[in-house]
């Protein structure tokens, strides 16, 4: 199966002129929130790692975020 088909989360560089990144929910376009924490103001590698973890969890749970 193509990994792109099950990717719910992605990362994008913040547009505020900083080097920070935000993990966002592809289906809503909104920043991802985990345990009440918005996943923003992250380094590129940290954001990439979180995207991988969230997408793996999403896939493991059959396409749900719970």
CHARMM internal coordinates of N, CA and C (Angstrom, degrees):
IC EDIT
DIST 1 N 1 CA 1.4631
DIST 1 CA 1 C 1.5287
ANGL 1 N 1 CA 1 C 108.99
DIST 1 C 2 N 1.2804
ANGL 1 CA 1 C 2 N 117.01
DIHE 1 N 1 CA 1 C 2 N 141.09
DIST 2 N 2 CA 1.4590
ANGL 1 C 2 N 2 CA 122.78
DIHE 1 CA 1 C 2 N 2 CA 179.09
DIST 2 CA 2 C 1.5178
ANGL 2 N 2 CA 2 C 109.61
DIHE 1 C 2 N 2 CA 2 C -72.67
DIST 2 C 3 N 1.3379
ANGL 2 CA 2 C 3 N 117.14
DIHE 2 N 2 CA 2 C 3 N 124.58
DIST 3 N 3 CA 1.4602
ANGL 2 C 3 N 3 CA 122.13
DIHE 2 CA 2 C 3 N 3 CA -178.17
DIST 3 CA 3 C 1.5302
ANGL 3 N 3 CA 3 C 111.93
DIHE 2 C 3 N 3 CA 3 C -58.99
DIST 3 C 4 N 1.3256
ANGL 3 CA 3 C 4 N 117.84
DIHE 3 N 3 CA 3 C 4 N -31.79
DIST 4 N 4 CA 1.4597
ANGL 3 C 4 N 4 CA 121.32
DIHE 3 CA 3 C 4 N 4 CA -179.39
DIST 4 CA 4 C 1.5337
ANGL 4 N 4 CA 4 C 111.83
DIHE 3 C 4 N 4 CA 4 C -61.62
DIST 4 C 5 N 1.3227
ANGL 4 CA 4 C 5 N 117.15
DIHE 4 N 4 CA 4 C 5 N -28.29
DIST 5 N 5 CA 1.4503
ANGL 4 C 5 N 5 CA 120.19
DIHE 4 CA 4 C 5 N 5 CA -178.35
DIST 5 CA 5 C 1.5183
ANGL 5 N 5 CA 5 C 112.72
DIHE 4 C 5 N 5 CA 5 C -71.18
DIST 5 C 6 N 1.3295
ANGL 5 CA 5 C 6 N 118.49
DIHE 5 N 5 CA 5 C 6 N -22.10
DIST 6 N 6 CA 1.4489
ANGL 5 C 6 N 6 CA 121.67
DIHE 5 CA 5 C 6 N 6 CA -177.78
DIST 6 CA 6 C 1.5265
ANGL 6 N 6 CA 6 C 112.27
DIHE 5 C 6 N 6 CA 6 C -111.14
DIST 6 C 7 N 1.3160
ANGL 6 CA 6 C 7 N 118.03
DIHE 6 N 6 CA 6 C 7 N 9.59
DIST 7 N 7 CA 1.4580
ANGL 6 C 7 N 7 CA 121.19
DIHE 6 CA 6 C 7 N 7 CA 179.69
DIST 7 CA 7 C 1.5185
ANGL 7 N 7 CA 7 C 109.86
DIHE 6 C 7 N 7 CA 7 C -80.80
DIST 7 C 8 N 1.3080
ANGL 7 CA 7 C 8 N 114.95
DIHE 7 N 7 CA 7 C 8 N 115.53
DIST 8 N 8 CA 1.4660
ANGL 7 C 8 N 8 CA 120.68
DIHE 7 CA 7 C 8 N 8 CA 178.12
DIST 8 CA 8 C 1.5242
ANGL 8 N 8 CA 8 C 110.27
DIHE 7 C 8 N 8 CA 8 C -98.95
DIST 8 C 9 N 1.3319
ANGL 8 CA 8 C 9 N 116.71
DIHE 8 N 8 CA 8 C 9 N -23.94
DIST 9 N 9 CA 1.4609
ANGL 8 C 9 N 9 CA 121.47
DIHE 8 CA 8 C 9 N 9 CA -175.19
DIST 9 CA 9 C 1.5162
ANGL 9 N 9 CA 9 C 110.80
DIHE 8 C 9 N 9 CA 9 C -119.90
DIST 9 C 10 N 1.3230
ANGL 9 CA 9 C 10 N 115.09
DIHE 9 N 9 CA 9 C 10 N 150.82
DIST 10 N 10 CA 1.4544
ANGL 9 C 10 N 10 CA 121.55
DIHE 9 CA 9 C 10 N 10 CA 177.17
DIST 10 CA 10 C 1.5246
ANGL 10 N 10 CA 10 C 107.17
DIHE 9 C 10 N 10 CA 10 C -149.20
DIST 10 C 11 N 1.3229
ANGL 10 CA 10 C 11 N 116.35
DIHE 10 N 10 CA 10 C 11 N 175.31
DIST 11 N 11 CA 1.4640
ANGL 10 C 11 N 11 CA 120.78
DIHE 10 CA 10 C 11 N 11 CA 179.19
DIST 11 CA 11 C 1.5172
ANGL 11 N 11 CA 11 C 109.06
DIHE 10 C 11 N 11 CA 11 C -125.97
DIST 11 C 12 N 1.3100
ANGL 11 CA 11 C 12 N 114.83
DIHE 11 N 11 CA 11 C 12 N 149.08
DIST 12 N 12 CA 1.4611
ANGL 11 C 12 N 12 CA 119.70
DIHE 11 CA 11 C 12 N 12 CA 175.50
DIST 12 CA 12 C 1.5200
ANGL 12 N 12 CA 12 C 108.78
DIHE 11 C 12 N 12 CA 12 C -142.02
DIST 12 C 13 N 1.3257
ANGL 12 CA 12 C 13 N 114.83
DIHE 12 N 12 CA 12 C 13 N 147.91
DIST 13 N 13 CA 1.4512
ANGL 12 C 13 N 13 CA 120.85
DIHE 12 CA 12 C 13 N 13 CA 178.68
DIST 13 CA 13 C 1.5240
ANGL 13 N 13 CA 13 C 108.76
DIHE 12 C 13 N 13 CA 13 C -72.01
DIST 13 C 14 N 1.3165
ANGL 13 CA 13 C 14 N 116.13
DIHE 13 N 13 CA 13 C 14 N 136.64
DIST 14 N 14 CA 1.4558
ANGL 13 C 14 N 14 CA 120.24
DIHE 13 CA 13 C 14 N 14 CA 178.86
DIST 14 CA 14 C 1.5228
ANGL 14 N 14 CA 14 C 109.88
DIHE 13 C 14 N 14 CA 14 C -63.98
DIST 14 C 15 N 1.3011
ANGL 14 CA 14 C 15 N 116.35
DIHE 14 N 14 CA 14 C 15 N 144.62
DIST 15 N 15 CA 1.4547
ANGL 14 C 15 N 15 CA 121.95
DIHE 14 CA 14 C 15 N 15 CA -176.82
DIST 15 CA 15 C 1.5311
ANGL 15 N 15 CA 15 C 112.91
DIHE 14 C 15 N 15 CA 15 C -91.18
DIST 15 C 16 N 1.3183
ANGL 15 CA 15 C 16 N 117.04
DIHE 15 N 15 CA 15 C 16 N 14.45
DIST 16 N 16 CA 1.4604
ANGL 15 C 16 N 16 CA 120.52
DIHE 15 CA 15 C 16 N 16 CA -176.58
DIST 16 CA 16 C 1.5229
ANGL 16 N 16 CA 16 C 113.49
DIHE 15 C 16 N 16 CA 16 C -92.73
DIST 16 C 17 N 1.3268
ANGL 16 CA 16 C 17 N 116.88
DIHE 16 N 16 CA 16 C 17 N 11.48
DIST 17 N 17 CA 1.4605
ANGL 16 C 17 N 17 CA 120.65
DIHE 16 CA 16 C 17 N 17 CA 178.51
DIST 17 CA 17 C 1.5161
ANGL 17 N 17 CA 17 C 114.68
DIHE 16 C 17 N 17 CA 17 C 85.55
DIST 17 C 18 N 1.3308
ANGL 17 CA 17 C 18 N 117.38
DIHE 17 N 17 CA 17 C 18 N 0.61
DIST 18 N 18 CA 1.4660
ANGL 17 C 18 N 18 CA 120.97
DIHE 17 CA 17 C 18 N 18 CA 177.23
DIST 18 CA 18 C 1.5224
ANGL 18 N 18 CA 18 C 109.47
DIHE 17 C 18 N 18 CA 18 C -92.11
DIST 18 C 19 N 1.3113
ANGL 18 CA 18 C 19 N 115.71
DIHE 18 N 18 CA 18 C 19 N 175.19
DIST 19 N 19 CA 1.4662
ANGL 18 C 19 N 19 CA 121.20
DIHE 18 CA 18 C 19 N 19 CA 176.51
DIST 19 CA 19 C 1.5253
ANGL 19 N 19 CA 19 C 111.47
DIHE 18 C 19 N 19 CA 19 C -95.20
DIST 19 C 20 N 1.3264
ANGL 19 CA 19 C 20 N 117.54
DIHE 19 N 19 CA 19 C 20 N 18.99
DIST 20 N 20 CA 1.4509
ANGL 19 C 20 N 20 CA 121.27
DIHE 19 CA 19 C 20 N 20 CA -177.66
DIST 20 CA 20 C 1.5201
ANGL 20 N 20 CA 20 C 111.68
DIHE 19 C 20 N 20 CA 20 C -89.34
DIST 20 C 21 N 1.3377
ANGL 20 CA 20 C 21 N 114.01
DIHE 20 N 20 CA 20 C 21 N 156.11
DIST 21 N 21 CA 1.4570
ANGL 20 C 21 N 21 CA 122.78
DIHE 20 CA 20 C 21 N 21 CA -178.62
DIST 21 CA 21 C 1.5144
ANGL 21 N 21 CA 21 C 110.20
DIHE 20 C 21 N 21 CA 21 C -124.53
DIST 21 C 22 N 1.3356
ANGL 21 CA 21 C 22 N 116.25
DIHE 21 N 21 CA 21 C 22 N 156.41
DIST 22 N 22 CA 1.4601
ANGL 21 C 22 N 22 CA 123.15
DIHE 21 CA 21 C 22 N 22 CA 176.62
DIST 22 CA 22 C 1.5216
ANGL 22 N 22 CA 22 C 108.72
DIHE 21 C 22 N 22 CA 22 C -125.53
DIST 22 C 23 N 1.3351
ANGL 22 CA 22 C 23 N 115.84
DIHE 22 N 22 CA 22 C 23 N 135.75
DIST 23 N 23 CA 1.4589
ANGL 22 C 23 N 23 CA 121.58
DIHE 22 CA 22 C 23 N 23 CA 171.46
DIST 23 CA 23 C 1.5224
ANGL 23 N 23 CA 23 C 106.25
DIHE 22 C 23 N 23 CA 23 C -87.18
DIST 23 C 24 N 1.3269
ANGL 23 CA 23 C 24 N 117.03
DIHE 23 N 23 CA 23 C 24 N 131.06
DIST 24 N 24 CA 1.4556
ANGL 23 C 24 N 24 CA 119.52
DIHE 23 CA 23 C 24 N 24 CA -178.31
DIST 24 CA 24 C 1.5207
ANGL 24 N 24 CA 24 C 111.40
DIHE 23 C 24 N 24 CA 24 C -131.81
DIST 24 C 25 N 1.3130
ANGL 24 CA 24 C 25 N 114.25
DIHE 24 N 24 CA 24 C 25 N 158.41
DIST 25 N 25 CA 1.4528
ANGL 24 C 25 N 25 CA 123.63
DIHE 24 CA 24 C 25 N 25 CA 178.45
DIST 25 CA 25 C 1.5275
ANGL 25 N 25 CA 25 C 106.99
DIHE 24 C 25 N 25 CA 25 C -86.17
DIST 25 C 26 N 1.3167
ANGL 25 CA 25 C 26 N 117.09
DIHE 25 N 25 CA 25 C 26 N 116.16
DIST 26 N 26 CA 1.4586
ANGL 25 C 26 N 26 CA 122.32
DIHE 25 CA 25 C 26 N 26 CA -176.54
DIST 26 CA 26 C 1.5351
ANGL 26 N 26 CA 26 C 111.15
DIHE 25 C 26 N 26 CA 26 C -60.15
DIST 26 C 27 N 1.3239
ANGL 26 CA 26 C 27 N 116.98
DIHE 26 N 26 CA 26 C 27 N -34.48
DIST 27 N 27 CA 1.4679
ANGL 26 C 27 N 27 CA 119.87
DIHE 26 CA 26 C 27 N 27 CA -175.72
DIST 27 CA 27 C 1.5244
ANGL 27 N 27 CA 27 C 112.92
DIHE 26 C 27 N 27 CA 27 C -71.89
DIST 27 C 28 N 1.3366
ANGL 27 CA 27 C 28 N 117.83
DIHE 27 N 27 CA 27 C 28 N -25.34
DIST 28 N 28 CA 1.4672
ANGL 27 C 28 N 28 CA 120.47
DIHE 27 CA 27 C 28 N 28 CA -178.77
DIST 28 CA 28 C 1.5282
ANGL 28 N 28 CA 28 C 112.66
DIHE 27 C 28 N 28 CA 28 C -113.87
DIST 28 C 29 N 1.3368
ANGL 28 CA 28 C 29 N 116.55
DIHE 28 N 28 CA 28 C 29 N -22.59
DIST 29 N 29 CA 1.4569
ANGL 28 C 29 N 29 CA 120.29
DIHE 28 CA 28 C 29 N 29 CA -174.96
DIST 29 CA 29 C 1.5163
ANGL 29 N 29 CA 29 C 113.04
DIHE 28 C 29 N 29 CA 29 C 80.49
DIST 29 C 30 N 1.3303
ANGL 29 CA 29 C 30 N 116.88
DIHE 29 N 29 CA 29 C 30 N 0.77
DIST 30 N 30 CA 1.4648
ANGL 29 C 30 N 30 CA 121.60
DIHE 29 CA 29 C 30 N 30 CA -177.77
DIST 30 CA 30 C 1.5304
ANGL 30 N 30 CA 30 C 111.09
DIHE 29 C 30 N 30 CA 30 C -94.17
DIST 30 C 31 N 1.3410
ANGL 30 CA 30 C 31 N 116.40
DIHE 30 N 30 CA 30 C 31 N 154.23
DIST 31 N 31 CA 1.4610
ANGL 30 C 31 N 31 CA 118.94
DIHE 30 CA 30 C 31 N 31 CA 175.89
DIST 31 CA 31 C 1.5286
ANGL 31 N 31 CA 31 C 111.22
DIHE 30 C 31 N 31 CA 31 C -57.83
DIST 31 C 32 N 1.3171
ANGL 31 CA 31 C 32 N 115.52
DIHE 31 N 31 CA 31 C 32 N 141.66
DIST 32 N 32 CA 1.4618
ANGL 31 C 32 N 32 CA 120.90
DIHE 31 CA 31 C 32 N 32 CA 177.25
DIST 32 CA 32 C 1.5263
ANGL 32 N 32 CA 32 C 109.30
DIHE 31 C 32 N 32 CA 32 C -72.23
DIST 32 C 33 N 1.3222
ANGL 32 CA 32 C 33 N 115.83
DIHE 32 N 32 CA 32 C 33 N 144.00
DIST 33 N 33 CA 1.4582
ANGL 32 C 33 N 33 CA 122.59
DIHE 32 CA 32 C 33 N 33 CA 177.66
DIST 33 CA 33 C 1.5207
ANGL 33 N 33 CA 33 C 107.95
DIHE 32 C 33 N 33 CA 33 C -125.28
DIST 33 C 34 N 1.3201
ANGL 33 CA 33 C 34 N 116.80
DIHE 33 N 33 CA 33 C 34 N 127.71
DIST 34 N 34 CA 1.4595
ANGL 33 C 34 N 34 CA 122.51
DIHE 33 CA 33 C 34 N 34 CA 178.84
DIST 34 CA 34 C 1.5183
ANGL 34 N 34 CA 34 C 107.72
DIHE 33 C 34 N 34 CA 34 C -124.82
DIST 34 C 35 N 1.3241
ANGL 34 CA 34 C 35 N 115.92
DIHE 34 N 34 CA 34 C 35 N 122.17
DIST 35 N 35 CA 1.4634
ANGL 34 C 35 N 35 CA 122.01
DIHE 34 CA 34 C 35 N 35 CA -179.42
DIST 35 CA 35 C 1.5248
ANGL 35 N 35 CA 35 C 111.90
DIHE 34 C 35 N 35 CA 35 C 50.36
DIST 35 C 36 N 1.3266
ANGL 35 CA 35 C 36 N 116.88
DIHE 35 N 35 CA 35 C 36 N 40.88
DIST 36 N 36 CA 1.4547
ANGL 35 C 36 N 36 CA 122.13
DIHE 35 CA 35 C 36 N 36 CA 177.17
DIST 36 CA 36 C 1.5198
ANGL 36 N 36 CA 36 C 114.99
DIHE 35 C 36 N 36 CA 36 C 81.88
DIST 36 C 37 N 1.3278
ANGL 36 CA 36 C 37 N 117.38
DIHE 36 N 36 CA 36 C 37 N 1.88
DIST 37 N 37 CA 1.4630
ANGL 36 C 37 N 37 CA 121.35
DIHE 36 CA 36 C 37 N 37 CA -179.35
DIST 37 CA 37 C 1.5218
ANGL 37 N 37 CA 37 C 109.96
DIHE 36 C 37 N 37 CA 37 C -107.88
DIST 37 C 38 N 1.3280
ANGL 37 CA 37 C 38 N 115.77
DIHE 37 N 37 CA 37 C 38 N 123.12
DIST 38 N 38 CA 1.4605
ANGL 37 C 38 N 38 CA 121.16
DIHE 37 CA 37 C 38 N 38 CA 176.56
DIST 38 CA 38 C 1.5166
ANGL 38 N 38 CA 38 C 108.67
DIHE 37 C 38 N 38 CA 38 C -75.71
DIST 38 C 39 N 1.3193
ANGL 38 CA 38 C 39 N 116.00
DIHE 38 N 38 CA 38 C 39 N 131.20
DIST 39 N 39 CA 1.4652
ANGL 38 C 39 N 39 CA 120.55
DIHE 38 CA 38 C 39 N 39 CA -176.52
DIST 39 CA 39 C 1.5299
ANGL 39 N 39 CA 39 C 109.97
DIHE 38 C 39 N 39 CA 39 C -87.78
DIST 39 C 40 N 1.3303
ANGL 39 CA 39 C 40 N 114.56
DIHE 39 N 39 CA 39 C 40 N 76.88
DIST 40 N 40 CA 1.4598
ANGL 39 C 40 N 40 CA 120.78
DIHE 39 CA 39 C 40 N 40 CA 177.78
DIST 40 CA 40 C 1.5235
ANGL 40 N 40 CA 40 C 108.94
DIHE 39 C 40 N 40 CA 40 C -135.44
DIST 40 C 41 N 1.3207
ANGL 40 CA 40 C 41 N 115.80
DIHE 40 N 40 CA 40 C 41 N 175.94
DIST 41 N 41 CA 1.4684
ANGL 40 C 41 N 41 CA 122.24
DIHE 40 CA 40 C 41 N 41 CA -177.61
DIST 41 CA 41 C 1.5285
ANGL 41 N 41 CA 41 C 110.87
DIHE 40 C 41 N 41 CA 41 C 55.88
DIST 41 C 42 N 1.3359
ANGL 41 CA 41 C 42 N 115.40
DIHE 41 N 41 CA 41 C 42 N 43.62
DIST 42 N 42 CA 1.4630
ANGL 41 C 42 N 42 CA 122.26
DIHE 41 CA 41 C 42 N 42 CA -177.93
DIST 42 CA 42 C 1.5182
ANGL 42 N 42 CA 42 C 110.37
DIHE 41 C 42 N 42 CA 42 C -107.19
DIST 42 C 43 N 1.3246
ANGL 42 CA 42 C 43 N 115.97
DIHE 42 N 42 CA 42 C 43 N 154.65
DIST 43 N 43 CA 1.4472
ANGL 42 C 43 N 43 CA 120.43
DIHE 42 CA 42 C 43 N 43 CA 169.31
DIST 43 CA 43 C 1.5221
ANGL 43 N 43 CA 43 C 109.15
DIHE 42 C 43 N 43 CA 43 C -71.08
DIST 43 C 44 N 1.3265
ANGL 43 CA 43 C 44 N 117.07
DIHE 43 N 43 CA 43 C 44 N 159.24
DIST 44 N 44 CA 1.4567
ANGL 43 C 44 N 44 CA 121.27
DIHE 43 CA 43 C 44 N 44 CA -176.76
DIST 44 CA 44 C 1.5296
ANGL 44 N 44 CA 44 C 111.85
DIHE 43 C 44 N 44 CA 44 C -58.66
DIST 44 C 45 N 1.3226
ANGL 44 CA 44 C 45 N 118.12
DIHE 44 N 44 CA 44 C 45 N -46.51
DIST 45 N 45 CA 1.4622
ANGL 44 C 45 N 45 CA 121.07
DIHE 44 CA 44 C 45 N 45 CA -178.44
DIST 45 CA 45 C 1.5228
ANGL 45 N 45 CA 45 C 111.77
DIHE 44 C 45 N 45 CA 45 C -66.11
DIST 45 C 46 N 1.3296
ANGL 45 CA 45 C 46 N 116.35
DIHE 45 N 45 CA 45 C 46 N -39.94
DIST 46 N 46 CA 1.4621
ANGL 45 C 46 N 46 CA 120.54
DIHE 45 CA 45 C 46 N 46 CA 178.59
DIST 46 CA 46 C 1.5377
ANGL 46 N 46 CA 46 C 110.18
DIHE 45 C 46 N 46 CA 46 C -63.57
DIST 46 C 47 N 1.3175
ANGL 46 CA 46 C 47 N 116.88
DIHE 46 N 46 CA 46 C 47 N -44.09
DIST 47 N 47 CA 1.4634
ANGL 46 C 47 N 47 CA 121.05
DIHE 46 CA 46 C 47 N 47 CA 178.56
DIST 47 CA 47 C 1.5263
ANGL 47 N 47 CA 47 C 110.39
DIHE 46 C 47 N 47 CA 47 C -62.20
DIST 47 C 48 N 1.3225
ANGL 47 CA 47 C 48 N 116.80
DIHE 47 N 47 CA 47 C 48 N -43.56
DIST 48 N 48 CA 1.4643
ANGL 47 C 48 N 48 CA 121.39
DIHE 47 CA 47 C 48 N 48 CA 179.56
DIST 48 CA 48 C 1.5270
ANGL 48 N 48 CA 48 C 111.00
DIHE 47 C 48 N 48 CA 48 C -61.89
DIST 48 C 49 N 1.3199
ANGL 48 CA 48 C 49 N 116.86
DIHE 48 N 48 CA 48 C 49 N -43.17
DIST 49 N 49 CA 1.4654
ANGL 48 C 49 N 49 CA 121.07
DIHE 48 CA 48 C 49 N 49 CA 178.56
DIST 49 CA 49 C 1.5295
ANGL 49 N 49 CA 49 C 111.14
DIHE 48 C 49 N 49 CA 49 C -63.42
DIST 49 C 50 N 1.3296
ANGL 49 CA 49 C 50 N 117.05
DIHE 49 N 49 CA 49 C 50 N -41.68
DIST 50 N 50 CA 1.4570
ANGL 49 C 50 N 50 CA 120.36
DIHE 49 CA 49 C 50 N 50 CA 179.42
DIST 50 CA 50 C 1.5244
ANGL 50 N 50 CA 50 C 111.60
DIHE 49 C 50 N 50 CA 50 C -66.80
DIST 50 C 51 N 1.3225
ANGL 50 CA 50 C 51 N 117.30
DIHE 50 N 50 CA 50 C 51 N -38.02
DIST 51 N 51 CA 1.4660
ANGL 50 C 51 N 51 CA 121.04
DIHE 50 CA 50 C 51 N 51 CA 175.89
DIST 51 CA 51 C 1.5233
ANGL 51 N 51 CA 51 C 109.46
DIHE 50 C 51 N 51 CA 51 C -58.96
DIST 51 C 52 N 1.3189
ANGL 51 CA 51 C 52 N 116.84
DIHE 51 N 51 CA 51 C 52 N -46.87
DIST 52 N 52 CA 1.4652
ANGL 51 C 52 N 52 CA 120.88
DIHE 51 CA 51 C 52 N 52 CA 179.37
DIST 52 CA 52 C 1.5259
ANGL 52 N 52 CA 52 C 111.41
DIHE 51 C 52 N 52 CA 52 C -60.27
DIST 52 C 53 N 1.3280
ANGL 52 CA 52 C 53 N 116.89
DIHE 52 N 52 CA 52 C 53 N -45.35
DIST 53 N 53 CA 1.4622
ANGL 52 C 53 N 53 CA 120.77
DIHE 52 CA 52 C 53 N 53 CA -179.52
DIST 53 CA 53 C 1.5217
ANGL 53 N 53 CA 53 C 112.09
DIHE 52 C 53 N 53 CA 53 C -64.87
DIST 53 C 54 N 1.3264
ANGL 53 CA 53 C 54 N 116.94
DIHE 53 N 53 CA 53 C 54 N -45.19
DIST 54 N 54 CA 1.4619
ANGL 53 C 54 N 54 CA 120.11
DIHE 53 CA 53 C 54 N 54 CA -179.58
DIST 54 CA 54 C 1.5233
ANGL 54 N 54 CA 54 C 112.08
DIHE 53 C 54 N 54 CA 54 C -65.32
DIST 54 C 55 N 1.3299
ANGL 54 CA 54 C 55 N 116.96
DIHE 54 N 54 CA 54 C 55 N -40.91
DIST 55 N 55 CA 1.4647
ANGL 54 C 55 N 55 CA 119.70
DIHE 54 CA 54 C 55 N 55 CA 178.44
DIST 55 CA 55 C 1.5229
ANGL 55 N 55 CA 55 C 111.34
DIHE 54 C 55 N 55 CA 55 C -66.87
DIST 55 C 56 N 1.3233
ANGL 55 CA 55 C 56 N 117.54
DIHE 55 N 55 CA 55 C 56 N -37.07
DIST 56 N 56 CA 1.4676
ANGL 55 C 56 N 56 CA 120.78
DIHE 55 CA 55 C 56 N 56 CA 177.14
DIST 56 CA 56 C 1.5240
ANGL 56 N 56 CA 56 C 110.09
DIHE 55 C 56 N 56 CA 56 C -64.81
DIST 56 C 57 N 1.3221
ANGL 56 CA 56 C 57 N 116.72
DIHE 56 N 56 CA 56 C 57 N -42.71
DIST 57 N 57 CA 1.4666
ANGL 56 C 57 N 57 CA 120.48
DIHE 56 CA 56 C 57 N 57 CA 178.24
DIST 57 CA 57 C 1.5260
ANGL 57 N 57 CA 57 C 110.34
DIHE 56 C 57 N 57 CA 57 C -64.90
DIST 57 C 58 N 1.2977
ANGL 57 CA 57 C 58 N 116.93
DIHE 57 N 57 CA 57 C 58 N -42.46
DIST 58 N 58 CA 1.4699
ANGL 57 C 58 N 58 CA 122.13
DIHE 57 CA 57 C 58 N 58 CA 179.19
DIST 58 CA 58 C 1.5318
ANGL 58 N 58 CA 58 C 110.59
DIHE 57 C 58 N 58 CA 58 C -59.91
DIST 58 C 59 N 1.3160
ANGL 58 CA 58 C 59 N 116.51
DIHE 58 N 58 CA 58 C 59 N -42.90
DIST 59 N 59 CA 1.4573
ANGL 58 C 59 N 59 CA 121.82
DIHE 58 CA 58 C 59 N 59 CA 179.77
DIST 59 CA 59 C 1.5305
ANGL 59 N 59 CA 59 C 110.71
DIHE 58 C 59 N 59 CA 59 C -68.05
DIST 59 C 60 N 1.3241
ANGL 59 CA 59 C 60 N 116.58
DIHE 59 N 59 CA 59 C 60 N -44.07
DIST 60 N 60 CA 1.4668
ANGL 59 C 60 N 60 CA 121.37
DIHE 59 CA 59 C 60 N 60 CA 179.87
DIST 60 CA 60 C 1.5189
ANGL 60 N 60 CA 60 C 112.39
DIHE 59 C 60 N 60 CA 60 C -60.69
DIST 60 C 61 N 1.3205
ANGL 60 CA 60 C 61 N 116.52
DIHE 60 N 60 CA 60 C 61 N -33.17
DIST 61 N 61 CA 1.4561
ANGL 60 C 61 N 61 CA 120.98
DIHE 60 CA 60 C 61 N 61 CA -177.56
DIST 61 CA 61 C 1.5099
ANGL 61 N 61 CA 61 C 112.84
DIHE 60 C 61 N 61 CA 61 C -93.16
DIST 61 C 62 N 1.3262
ANGL 61 CA 61 C 62 N 116.21
DIHE 61 N 61 CA 61 C 62 N 20.53
DIST 62 N 62 CA 1.4588
ANGL 61 C 62 N 62 CA 121.64
DIHE 61 CA 61 C 62 N 62 CA 174.12
DIST 62 CA 62 C 1.5121
ANGL 62 N 62 CA 62 C 114.42
DIHE 61 C 62 N 62 CA 62 C 67.76
DIST 62 C 63 N 1.3278
ANGL 62 CA 62 C 63 N 116.71
DIHE 62 N 62 CA 62 C 63 N 31.17
DIST 63 N 63 CA 1.4529
ANGL 62 C 63 N 63 CA 120.06
DIHE 62 CA 62 C 63 N 63 CA 176.36
DIST 63 CA 63 C 1.5138
ANGL 63 N 63 CA 63 C 115.01
DIHE 62 C 63 N 63 CA 63 C 87.49
DIST 63 C 64 N 1.3371
ANGL 63 CA 63 C 64 N 116.20
DIHE 63 N 63 CA 63 C 64 N 20.82
DIST 64 N 64 CA 1.4570
ANGL 63 C 64 N 64 CA 119.30
DIHE 63 CA 63 C 64 N 64 CA 174.63
DIST 64 CA 64 C 1.5177
ANGL 64 N 64 CA 64 C 108.86
DIHE 63 C 64 N 64 CA 64 C -118.75
DIST 64 C 65 N 1.3084
ANGL 64 CA 64 C 65 N 116.34
DIHE 64 N 64 CA 64 C 65 N 158.18
DIST 65 N 65 CA 1.4667
ANGL 64 C 65 N 65 CA 119.88
DIHE 64 CA 64 C 65 N 65 CA -179.01
DIST 65 CA 65 C 1.5156
ANGL 65 N 65 CA 65 C 112.31
DIHE 64 C 65 N 65 CA 65 C -95.94
DIST 65 C 66 N 1.3393
ANGL 65 CA 65 C 66 N 118.36
DIHE 65 N 65 CA 65 C 66 N 7.82
DIST 66 N 66 CA 1.4813
ANGL 65 C 66 N 66 CA 120.80
DIHE 65 CA 65 C 66 N 66 CA -179.26
DIST 66 CA 66 C 1.4932
ANGL 66 N 66 CA 66 C 110.40
DIHE 65 C 66 N 66 CA 66 C -109.50
END
COOR INIT
IC SEED 1 N 1 CA 1 C
IC BUILD
